[in-house]
Amino acid sequence: MFAKLFTIEEAKKVETDPLLSERLDAFVSRFGRLQDTVGEKLLPALLSALAETLGPAIDNLDKAEKFRFIESSDGWLEMRRLRNQMVHEYIEDLVVLASALRNGHAFVPTLVAAARRCVAEVERLLGATS
């Protein structure tokens, strides 16, 4: 789907191209699921394991940035905004959809790296308790 630039013209094809539609759904779903799992489950659990007091999501993101589990709390919020655009603007505004998909795709390495850093920290903590 991202072998070439995802444009408004590509977005228009989603309604008539079942394979493209399936790929789009898969990307949006996986991006959202990974972002939700790391941000709403893994980061709070990891912070809690480090005896950090949990607070509102933005405070937890700031702590996660301090521990270098994520690159930037602002970047994380941007990924969240893009996730919402991909889900809620789906087909309604092709300009927004195409832009959100391109930007979301650009964030994939950042998201995966954050997940890997969190998993590495969990493994480190588990090793320390063994």
C-alpha positions as CSV (number, residue, x, y, z in Angstrom):
1,M,0.0,0.0,0.0
2,F,2.9,2.4,0.7
3,A,5.2,1.2,-2.1
4,K,4.4,4.6,-3.6
5,L,3.0,7.8,-2.2
6,F,-0.6,7.3,-0.9
7,T,-2.4,10.1,-2.7
8,I,-6.0,11.3,-2.8
9,E,-6.3,9.4,-6.1
10,E,-5.3,6.2,-4.3
11,A,-7.8,7.0,-1.5
12,K,-10.5,7.3,-4.1
13,K,-9.8,3.7,-5.3
14,V,-10.5,2.3,-1.8
15,E,-14.3,2.1,-2.5
16,T,-13.8,0.1,-5.7
17,D,-10.6,-1.9,-5.0
18,P,-11.3,-4.6,-2.4
19,L,-7.6,-5.5,-2.0
20,L,-6.6,-1.9,-1.3
21,S,-9.5,-1.5,1.1
22,E,-8.4,-4.6,3.0
23,R,-4.9,-3.4,3.2
24,L,-6.0,0.0,4.4
25,D,-8.2,-1.6,7.1
26,A,-5.3,-3.8,8.1
27,F,-2.9,-0.9,8.4
28,V,-5.3,1.3,10.3
29,S,-6.3,-1.5,12.6
30,R,-2.7,-2.6,13.4
31,F,-1.4,0.9,13.8
32,G,-4.3,1.7,16.2
33,R,-4.0,-1.5,18.1
34,L,-0.2,-1.2,18.6
35,Q,-0.5,2.5,19.6
36,D,-3.4,1.6,22.0
37,T,-1.6,-1.4,23.5
38,V,1.6,0.4,24.1
39,G,0.1,3.7,25.3
40,E,-2.8,2.5,27.3
41,K,-1.6,-0.8,28.7
42,L,2.1,-1.3,28.4
43,L,3.4,2.1,29.4
44,P,1.1,2.4,32.5
45,A,2.0,-1.1,33.6
46,L,5.7,-0.4,33.1
47,L,5.6,2.9,35.0
48,S,3.7,1.2,37.8
49,A,6.4,-1.5,37.9
50,L,9.0,1.2,38.3
51,A,7.0,2.6,41.3
52,E,5.9,5.6,39.4
53,T,2.5,7.1,40.4
54,L,0.2,6.9,37.5
55,G,-1.8,10.0,36.4
56,P,-3.6,11.3,33.4
57,A,-2.4,10.0,30.1
58,I,-0.4,13.1,29.3
59,D,1.5,12.8,32.6
60,N,2.2,9.1,32.0
61,L,3.5,10.0,28.5
62,D,5.8,12.7,30.0
63,K,7.2,10.1,32.4
64,A,7.6,7.6,29.6
65,E,9.6,10.3,27.7
66,K,11.7,10.9,30.7
67,F,12.5,7.2,30.9
68,R,13.1,7.3,27.1
69,F,10.5,4.6,26.5
70,I,9.0,7.0,23.9
71,E,10.8,9.7,21.9
72,S,8.4,12.4,22.6
73,S,5.0,12.8,24.4
74,D,4.0,15.4,21.8
75,G,4.9,12.9,19.0
76,W,2.8,10.2,20.8
77,L,-0.2,12.6,20.9
78,E,0.3,13.3,17.2
79,M,0.2,9.5,16.6
80,R,-3.0,9.3,18.6
81,R,-4.5,12.2,16.6
82,L,-3.6,10.5,13.3
83,R,-5.0,7.2,14.6
84,N,-8.3,9.0,15.3
85,Q,-8.3,10.6,11.9
86,M,-7.7,7.3,10.1
87,V,-10.6,5.7,11.9
88,H,-13.1,8.6,12.1
89,E,-12.4,10.3,8.8
90,Y,-12.3,7.0,6.9
91,I,-13.6,7.8,3.4
92,E,-15.4,11.0,4.6
93,D,-12.6,13.4,3.7
94,L,-10.1,11.9,1.3
95,V,-7.6,14.7,1.8
96,V,-7.5,14.1,5.5
97,L,-7.4,10.3,5.1
98,A,-4.6,10.3,2.6
99,S,-2.5,12.7,4.8
100,A,-3.2,10.8,8.0
101,L,-2.2,7.5,6.3
102,R,1.1,8.9,5.0
103,N,1.9,10.5,8.3
104,G,0.9,7.4,10.2
105,H,3.1,5.3,8.0
106,A,6.0,7.6,8.7
107,F,5.4,7.1,12.5
108,V,5.6,3.3,12.2
109,P,9.3,3.1,13.0
110,T,8.9,5.4,16.0
111,L,5.9,3.3,17.3
112,V,7.7,0.0,16.8
113,A,10.9,1.4,18.5
114,A,8.9,2.5,21.5
115,A,7.3,-0.9,21.8
116,R,10.7,-2.6,21.6
117,R,12.2,-0.3,24.3
118,C,9.3,-1.1,26.6
119,V,9.6,-4.8,26.0
120,A,13.4,-4.6,26.7
121,E,12.7,-2.7,29.9
122,V,10.2,-5.4,31.0
123,E,12.7,-8.1,30.2
124,R,15.4,-6.2,32.2
125,L,13.0,-5.9,35.2
126,L,12.1,-9.5,35.0
127,G,15.7,-10.5,34.9
128,A,16.5,-8.3,37.9
129,T,13.8,-10.2,39.9
130,S,15.0,-13.6,39.0
